[in-house]
Every structure is written in structure tokens, then in C-alpha cells.
């Protein structure tokens, strides 16, 4: 089941305290970027983030879920209502990810 635009807008509103959050639609779902890095996405109306070490430490009881068949597991963010937690979480996920690769011209 594809994600609804309403749920995406809710997640984006919750993340609105952090500058640099963008998204891109992808096959009925939405990839979430923070300062140019993919930090997670909205899949089947669930907000999932990449399982960096710091994100795992911040949410030790978070469940791993597959965004779609064949994908790597990601961490389910259950406390989407907590803006401060989300702000800290995306910072930690961002810091734990490598720099994006430069595109070839």
C-alpha cells in the first residue's frame, strides 16, 4: 500500500524545525533527505530511518522493519509526535552516514 501524501506532510511538519529537510517521491513512497543525505523515508505510512549506530543508541527498543521487499531493514520511528526527538534523531542519523558520492558528469 503506497504512503499517503497526508502522512508525508505530517512527518515533514514534525521535521520542520530542522533546516535542510527535503523529500523525493519514489514509486508511491517518499525518500527523506537531510542536508543532501538520505536519512530514511516514508513507506506504507511509516517513518523509517537508516540504522546508524547513534540512531540505534537513541532508540534502543526500536523495531527493524523492511521499507519494501528486498530492501535492507530500517528503524521504525514510533514517536513521530515528538518534534525534539525527531530533530535530534535526524542529526544523529546524518552524522552517522558517509558523505554522498559525487555524480559523474
Buried (B, 14 or more C-beta within 10 A) or exposed (E): EEBEEEBBEBBBEBBEEBEEBEBEEEEEBBBBBBBEBBBBBBBBBBBBBBBBEBBBEBBEEBEEBEBEEEEEEBBBBEBBEEBEBBBBBBBBBBEBBEEEEEEEE
